Amino acid sequence: MAVMGRNVGRNSQFRIVLYWILSAFFFSHSVSAQETPIVIQVDGSAEGKPFQHVWQYFGYDECNYTTSPDAMDLAQAVVDMNREQVYLRSHFLLNSGDGKASLKWGSSNIYRENEQGEPIYSWEIMDGIMDAVVGCGALPLVEIGFMPKDLSSRPEPYRNSDTYKLDGGCFYPPNDYEKWAELIRTWARHSKQRYPDVEQTWLWELWNEPNIAYFHGTLQDYIKLYDSTERALHEVLPKAMLGGPHTAGVGGDYLRGFLTHCARGVNAVTGKKGTRLDYIGFHAKGGVRLSDGHVQMNLGNQLKQHRDGFAMIADFPEFKTTPIIIGEADPDGCAACPSSRFPEHGYRNVSAYAAYEVAMMKHTLDLAERENVNLQGVVTWAWMFDRQPWFAGFRSLATNGVHKPVLNGFKMLGMLQGDRIPLHSSGAAGLDAILAGQLRRHGDIDGLATRTPCKVQIVLWNYHDNLIQGNPENIELHVKCPDSKNKKARLVHYRVDEDRSNAYSAWLKMGSPRDPTSEQIQILKEAGQLEILEPIRFIPVRNGQLNVSFELPRFAVSLIEMEWTSL
């Protein structure tokens, strides 16, 4: 593996690559090959249980990227690769500005006031954004925020002083809550007129991470804003799904305080008990750093936040069945921070990112089941960055229209269908060990299996928190057949690893061109598609099961499809 940054000199690039070469050399010469194979057993005869797809939710800061050609192509690809409804979430939808995107910034200029303080609405930019989302078959997870300049209680300076600071006037409470409520009502009416199914299908939320610098107000300020927003939105769209508070993490009293208010507090608008809350949102990040010359991730830390959020929500009987959307769930906290400035973010170009995401989704489903909560979605805060250098190390699904390895991991998840069936792996770390941070010492070779009447699908991964090369694991996969009449199965084996479904590796082999030729771009696009590991073949049933052996390299992800036949 190698990590390349953007806008760095050749010496800096060399040092980053050297990190990975030396760490890979050290690991491969200090760890012996795994002699005992990993045995994975799947019961294809099991009845199974309903399988919730939660990963078809994606988000990004720069709402104006939505209408760029690469973004629209990516949105269509994401819709096409998922069997369930895709939702897209973005920041800055209500911001004042010229509608031009830049890192961690965007605007629609939807609202301004004349000299008499009367509102003037402009829909052109907002309509373009929403038209692009619904036009590809996705739906908006509408983030209501941030504050238009003429409504901000501190309008100047309005824009952030730096790309990585959150100090602009757009992050302040309104100067007039009734004007804010009328903005929400007007936006809802306009949306209903333009998109007939908006009330039944769109998701809405108020703000983003109000417990940190995205909101320069108190919890009580946010509660007042939520109560005002909820009343205004549901006056126009009574069936619309509105959620909050989408806090950064679940620590402290913010999330609990908000839930307490919605369940039992005094509504700031009506004076009655409680406030309607259609779903609950919070965010969770893992943690990525450089350690001893290599990148170290922290899946356990992210999953602990998922667990703590689920447990907190389960404490409220009023929200026992309320849907939960983890509004951002990622290995680290800054999508717009490139690896040239933050070298630990080099993981974003390699297959380890795919392995992390697939493993995280499975373990999050298990946590939701353990805590007996209603998990609806897990938003991956990664999309694309327009007109940026190739493989710049942003947290994204694609670069310049080329799919990255992580997107191929999501393609595998999107292909799953049917009910979930039992899978047992001798190499699985186990949920409790992962929560305890054991993935920094041991790997997680685990999987997720589903079945329909005629097919079994199995996603397998070899994940480790330490991004260091290791020897492949020998896998022995045993799948019990659902029917004694089954004689053989058609086997298709997809793979994401360092050599397959990996446009980044192809780019490195080209010499990391800053401006690839049209021929090179075509090669990269082909390399970015999901590939099969071996030719499609038929395998026989022996003693009521199918047996397959193969190697699974570290940070690889496999999708194995077995379609039964009695012929």
MORAGI-V581164 format. One record per pair of residues at least 24 apart in sequence whose C-alpha atoms are under 8 Angstrom apart, sorted by the first residue. I is the first residue (numbers start at 1). J is the second residue. D is the distance in whole Angstrom. If there is no record, write none. Layout:
{{I,J,D} {I,J,D}}
//
This chain:
{{1,350,7} {1,469,8} {1,498,7} {2,346,8} {3,339,8} {3,343,8} {3,346,5} {3,347,7} {3,349,7} {4,339,7} {4,340,7} {4,346,7} {4,391,7} {4,392,7} {4,393,7} {5,338,7} {5,339,5} {5,340,4} {5,341,8} {5,343,7} {5,346,7} {5,391,7} {5,392,5} {5,393,6} {6,338,7} {6,339,7} {6,340,5} {6,389,6} {6,390,8} {6,391,8} {6,392,5} {6,393,7} {7,340,7} {7,389,8} {8,340,6} {16,343,7} {19,293,6} {19,294,6} {20,293,8} {20,294,7} {20,468,8} {23,293,7} {23,294,6} {23,468,6} {23,469,7} {24,468,5} {24,469,5} {24,470,7} {25,469,8} {27,468,7} {27,469,6} {27,470,6} {28,469,6} {28,470,6} {28,471,7} {31,470,7} {31,471,8} {32,471,8} {33,471,6} {33,472,8} {34,471,7} {34,472,8} {34,473,6} {34,474,7} {35,474,8} {36,474,8} {37,473,7} {37,474,5} {37,475,6} {37,476,7} {38,425,7} {38,426,6} {38,427,6} {38,445,8} {38,473,7} {38,474,6} {38,475,5} {38,476,6} {39,425,6} {39,426,5} {39,427,7} {39,475,6} {39,476,5} {39,477,6} {39,478,8} {40,423,7} {40,424,6} {40,425,4} {40,426,6} {40,475,7} {40,476,6} {40,477,5} {40,478,6} {41,423,6} {41,424,5} {41,425,6} {41,477,6} {41,478,5} {41,479,6} {41,480,8} {42,421,7} {42,422,6} {42,423,5} {42,424,7} {42,449,7} {42,477,8} {42,478,6} {42,479,5} {42,480,6} {43,421,7} {43,422,6} {43,423,7} {43,479,6} {43,480,5} {43,481,7} {43,482,8} {44,421,7} {44,451,7} {44,456,7} {44,479,6} {44,480,5} {44,481,5} {44,482,5} {45,480,6} {45,481,6} {45,482,4} {45,483,7} {46,421,6} {46,422,7} {46,482,7} {47,421,7} {48,419,5} {48,420,5} {48,421,5} {48,422,7} {48,450,8} {48,451,8} {49,419,5} {49,420,5} {49,421,7} {50,418,8} {50,419,5} {50,420,6} {51,418,7} {51,419,5} {51,420,5} {51,450,8} {52,376,8} {53,84,7} {53,377,8} {54,361,8} {54,375,8} {54,376,6} {54,377,4} {54,378,5} {55,361,7} {55,377,6} {55,378,5} {55,379,7} {55,380,7} {55,410,8} {55,413,8} {56,82,7} {56,84,7} {56,85,7} {56,86,5} {56,87,7} {56,377,8} {56,378,8} {56,379,7} {56,414,8} {57,86,6} {57,87,5} {57,88,6} {57,89,8} {57,377,7} {57,378,6} {57,379,5} {57,380,6} {58,86,8} {58,87,6} {58,88,5} {58,89,6} {58,379,5} {58,380,5} {58,381,6} {58,382,6} {58,383,7} {59,88,6} {59,89,4} {59,90,5} {59,328,8} {59,379,7} {59,380,6} {59,381,4} {59,382,6} {59,383,6} {60,89,7} {60,90,5} {60,91,7} {60,335,8} {60,381,6} {60,382,6} {60,383,6} {60,384,8} {61,90,5} {61,91,5} {61,92,7} {61,103,8} {61,104,5} {61,105,7} {61,106,8} {62,90,7} {62,91,6} {62,92,7} {62,101,6} {62,102,7} {62,103,7} {62,104,6} {62,105,5} {62,106,5} {63,90,5} {63,91,6} {63,92,6} {63,93,6} {63,101,7} {63,105,8} {63,106,6} {63,107,7} {63,129,7} {64,99,6} {64,100,6} {64,101,5} {64,106,6} {64,107,7} {64,108,8} {64,129,7} {65,101,6} {65,385,7} {65,386,7} {66,129,6} {66,132,7} {66,133,7} {67,128,7} {67,129,6} {67,132,6} {68,386,7} {70,386,7} {70,400,7} {70,401,5} {71,383,8} {71,384,7} {71,386,8} {71,401,8} {72,132,7} {72,133,8} {72,136,7} {73,401,8} {74,398,8} {74,401,7} {75,133,8} {75,136,7} {75,138,7} {76,136,5} {76,137,7} {78,411,8} {79,136,7} {79,137,6} {79,138,6} {81,411,6} {81,414,6} {81,415,7} {82,411,7} {82,413,8} {82,414,4} {82,415,7} {83,414,6} {83,415,7} {83,417,8} {84,414,8} {85,138,7} {85,139,8} {86,137,8} {86,138,5} {86,139,6} {87,138,6} {87,139,5} {87,140,5} {87,141,6} {88,133,7} {88,138,7} {88,139,6} {88,140,5} {88,141,6} {89,140,6} {89,141,5} {89,142,6} {89,143,7} {90,141,8} {90,142,7} {90,143,7} {91,143,6} {91,145,7} {91,146,8} {91,208,8} {92,145,6} {92,146,5} {93,126,7} {93,143,7} {93,144,7} {93,145,6} {93,146,7} {94,144,7} {94,145,5} {94,146,5} {94,147,6} {94,148,6} {95,145,7} {95,146,6} {95,147,6} {95,148,5} {95,149,7} {95,170,7} {96,148,5} {96,149,6} {99,125,7} {103,163,7} {103,336,6} {104,163,6} {104,164,8} {104,336,7} {105,163,8} {109,148,8} {110,148,8} {111,148,6} {111,150,8} {111,183,8} {112,148,7} {112,149,7} {112,150,6} {113,150,6} {139,201,7} {139,202,6} {140,202,6} {140,203,6} {140,204,8} {141,202,6} {141,203,5} {141,204,6} {141,205,7} {142,202,7} {142,203,6} {142,204,5} {142,205,6} {143,204,6} {143,205,5} {143,206,6} {143,207,6} {143,208,7} {144,204,7} {144,205,6} {144,206,5} {144,207,5} {145,206,7} {145,207,5} {145,208,8} {146,170,6} {146,171,6} {146,207,7} {147,171,6} {147,172,7} {147,173,7} {147,174,7} {151,175,6} {151,176,7} {151,179,8} {151,180,7} {166,213,6} {166,214,6} {167,213,7} {171,213,8} {171,214,5} {171,215,5} {171,216,6} {172,215,6} {172,216,5} {172,217,6} {173,215,7} {173,216,7} {173,217,6} {173,221,7} {173,222,8} {173,225,8} {177,225,7} {177,228,7} {178,228,8} {180,229,8} {181,228,6} {181,229,6} {181,232,5} {182,232,7} {184,229,7} {184,232,6} {184,233,6} {185,232,5} {185,233,6} {185,235,7} {185,236,6} {188,233,6} {188,236,6} {188,237,7} {189,236,6} {192,237,8} {198,240,8} {199,237,6} {199,238,8} {199,239,6} {199,240,5} {199,241,8} {200,239,7} {200,240,6} {201,240,8} {202,240,7} {202,241,7} {203,240,7} {203,241,5} {203,242,6} {204,240,7} {204,241,6} {204,242,5} {204,243,6} {205,242,5} {205,243,5} {205,244,6} {205,245,8} {205,246,8} {206,242,8} {206,243,7} {206,244,6} {206,245,7} {206,246,8} {207,244,8} {207,245,7} {207,246,7} {208,245,7} {208,246,6} {208,247,7} {209,245,7} {209,246,5} {209,247,4} {209,248,5} {209,283,8} {210,245,7} {210,246,7} {210,247,6} {210,248,8} {211,247,6} {211,248,7} {211,254,7} {212,248,7} {219,254,7} {219,257,8} {219,258,8} {223,258,7} {223,261,8} {223,268,8} {224,268,6} {224,269,8} {227,267,6} {227,268,6} {227,269,6} {227,275,7} {228,268,7} {228,269,6} {230,275,8} {230,276,7} {231,269,8} {241,278,5} {241,279,7} {242,277,6} {242,278,5} {242,279,7} {243,277,6} {243,278,6} {243,279,5} {243,280,5} {243,281,6} {244,277,8} {244,279,7} {244,280,5} {244,281,5} {244,282,8} {245,280,7} {245,281,6} {245,282,7} {246,280,8} {246,281,4} {246,282,4} {246,283,6} {246,326,8} {246,327,6} {247,281,7} {247,282,5} {247,283,6} {248,282,7} {248,283,5} {248,284,7} {249,282,6} {249,283,5} {249,284,5} {249,285,7} {249,305,7} {250,282,7} {250,283,8} {250,284,8} {250,305,7} {250,308,7} {250,309,6} {255,282,8} {256,312,7} {259,313,8} {259,316,8} {263,318,6} {278,322,7} {278,323,7} {279,322,6} {279,323,5} {279,324,6} {279,325,7} {280,322,7} {280,323,6} {280,324,5} {280,325,6} {281,324,6} {281,325,5} {281,326,5} {281,327,6} {282,309,7} {282,325,7} {282,326,5} {282,327,6} {282,328,7} {283,326,5} {283,327,5} {283,328,5} {283,329,6} {284,326,7} {284,328,6} {284,329,5} {284,330,7} {285,328,8} {285,329,6} {285,330,5} {285,331,5} {285,332,5} {285,333,6} {286,330,6} {286,331,4} {286,332,5} {287,331,6} {287,332,5} {287,333,8} {288,331,7} {288,332,6} {288,344,7} {288,345,7} {289,344,5} {290,343,8} {290,344,6} {294,344,8} {294,466,7} {294,467,6} {294,468,7} {295,344,6} {295,346,8} {295,347,7} {295,466,6} {295,467,5} {295,468,8} {296,344,8} {296,440,8} {296,465,6} {296,466,5} {296,467,6} {297,331,7} {297,465,5} {297,466,6} {297,467,8} {298,331,7} {298,437,7} {298,439,8} {298,440,8} {298,465,6} {299,331,7} {299,356,7} {299,360,7} {299,434,7} {299,437,8} {299,439,8} {299,465,7} {300,434,5} {300,435,5} {300,436,7} {300,437,5} {300,438,8} {300,439,7} {301,435,7} {301,437,7} {302,329,8} {302,330,8} {302,331,7} {303,360,7} {303,363,8} {303,364,7} {303,435,7} {304,435,6} {306,364,7} {306,367,8} {307,367,6} {307,368,8} {307,371,8} {310,368,7} {310,371,6} {310,373,7} {311,371,6} {313,373,8} {314,371,7} {314,372,8} {314,373,7} {320,373,7} {320,374,8} {321,373,7} {321,374,6} {322,373,8} {322,374,6} {323,373,8} {323,374,5} {323,375,6} {323,376,6} {324,373,8} {324,374,6} {324,375,5} {324,376,5} {324,377,7} {325,375,6} {325,376,6} {325,377,5} {325,378,6} {325,379,7} {326,377,6} {326,378,5} {326,379,6} {327,377,8} {327,378,6} {327,379,5} {327,380,8} {328,378,7} {328,379,5} {328,380,6} {328,381,6} {329,378,6} {329,379,6} {329,380,6} {329,381,7} {330,380,6} {330,381,7} {331,356,8} {334,395,8} {335,381,7} {335,382,7} {335,394,6} {335,395,5} {335,396,7} {336,394,6} {336,395,7} {337,393,8} {337,394,6} {337,395,8} {338,392,6} {338,393,5} {338,394,5} {338,395,8} {339,392,7} {339,393,5} {339,394,7} {340,392,7} {340,393,7} {345,393,6} {345,394,7} {345,395,8} {346,393,6} {347,393,8} {347,467,8} {348,393,6} {348,394,7} {348,395,6} {348,396,7} {348,406,8} {349,391,7} {349,393,6} {349,404,7} {349,405,7} {349,406,8} {349,504,6} {350,404,8} {350,405,6} {350,406,8} {350,498,7} {350,502,8} {350,504,7} {351,405,5} {351,406,6} {351,496,7} {351,497,6} {351,498,6} {351,502,7} {351,555,6} {351,556,6} {351,557,8} {352,463,7} {352,467,7} {352,555,5} {352,556,7} {353,405,8} {353,406,6} {354,405,6} {354,406,4} {354,407,7} {354,408,7} {354,409,5} {354,410,8} {354,496,8} {354,555,8} {354,557,7} {355,406,8} {355,409,7} {355,461,6} {355,462,7} {355,463,6} {355,555,6} {355,556,6} {355,557,6} {356,463,7} {357,406,8} {357,409,8} {357,410,8} {358,409,6} {358,410,7} {358,413,7} {358,461,8} {359,446,8} {359,447,8} {359,461,7} {359,463,8} {362,447,8} {362,448,7} {363,431,7} {389,514,7} {390,514,7} {391,504,7} {401,525,8} {402,503,7} {402,524,7} {402,525,5} {402,528,6} {403,503,7} {403,525,7} {403,528,5} {403,529,7} {404,502,6} {404,503,6} {404,504,7} {404,528,6} {405,496,7} {405,497,8} {405,501,6} {405,502,5} {405,503,7} {405,504,8} {405,528,7} {408,496,7} {408,501,7} {408,528,8} {408,529,7} {408,530,6} {409,496,7} {409,557,7} {411,530,8} {412,459,7} {412,559,6} {413,459,8} {416,450,7} {416,457,7} {417,450,6} {417,451,7} {417,452,7} {417,457,8} {418,450,6} {418,451,5} {418,452,5} {419,450,5} {419,451,5} {419,452,7} {420,448,8} {420,449,6} {420,450,4} {420,451,7} {421,449,6} {421,450,5} {421,451,7} {422,449,7} {423,447,7} {423,448,6} {423,449,6} {439,464,6} {439,465,5} {439,466,8} {440,464,7} {440,465,5} {440,466,6} {454,563,6} {454,564,6} {454,565,8} {455,561,7} {455,562,6} {455,563,4} {455,564,6} {456,561,6} {456,562,5} {456,563,7} {457,559,7} {457,560,6} {457,561,5} {457,562,6} {458,558,8} {458,559,6} {458,560,5} {458,561,7} {459,557,7} {459,558,6} {459,559,4} {459,560,6} {460,557,6} {460,558,5} {460,559,6} {461,552,8} {461,555,7} {461,556,6} {461,557,4} {461,558,6} {462,552,7} {462,553,7} {462,554,5} {462,555,5} {462,556,6} {462,557,7} {463,554,6} {463,555,5} {463,556,8} {464,554,7} {464,555,7} {469,554,7} {470,553,8} {470,554,6} {471,553,7} {471,554,7} {472,551,6} {472,552,5} {472,553,4} {472,554,6} {473,551,6} {473,552,5} {473,553,6} {473,554,8} {474,549,7} {474,550,6} {474,551,5} {474,552,6} {475,549,6} {475,550,5} {475,551,6} {475,552,7} {476,547,7} {476,548,6} {476,549,5} {476,550,7} {477,546,8} {477,547,6} {477,548,5} {477,549,6} {478,545,7} {478,546,6} {478,547,5} {478,548,7} {479,545,5} {479,546,5} {479,547,7} {480,544,6} {480,545,4} {480,546,6} {481,541,8} {481,544,6} {481,545,5} {481,546,7} {484,544,7} {485,566,6} {486,541,7} {486,564,6} {486,565,6} {486,566,5} {486,567,8} {487,540,6} {487,541,5} {487,564,8} {487,565,6} {487,566,5} {487,567,7} {488,538,6} {488,539,5} {488,540,4} {488,541,5} {488,546,8} {488,564,6} {488,565,6} {488,566,7} {488,567,8} {489,538,5} {489,539,6} {489,540,7} {489,541,8} {489,546,8} {489,562,6} {489,563,5} {489,564,4} {489,565,6} {490,536,7} {490,537,6} {490,538,4} {490,539,7} {490,561,8} {490,562,5} {490,563,5} {490,564,7} {490,565,8} {491,536,6} {491,537,5} {491,538,6} {491,539,7} {491,560,7} {491,561,6} {491,562,5} {491,563,7} {492,532,7} {492,534,8} {492,535,8} {492,536,5} {492,537,7} {492,560,6} {492,561,5} {492,562,7} {493,532,5} {493,533,6} {493,534,7} {493,536,7} {493,558,7} {493,559,6} {493,560,5} {493,561,6} {494,530,7} {494,531,6} {494,532,4} {494,533,6} {494,558,6} {494,559,5} {494,560,6} {495,530,7} {495,531,6} {495,532,6} {495,533,6} {495,556,7} {495,557,6} {495,558,5} {495,559,6} {496,530,7} {496,531,7} {496,556,6} {496,557,5} {496,558,6} {497,553,7} {497,555,7} {497,556,4} {497,557,7} {498,556,8} {500,527,7} {500,530,8} {500,531,6} {500,533,8} {501,527,6} {501,528,5} {501,529,6} {501,530,5} {501,531,5} {502,527,6} {502,528,5} {502,529,8} {503,527,5} {503,528,5}}
//
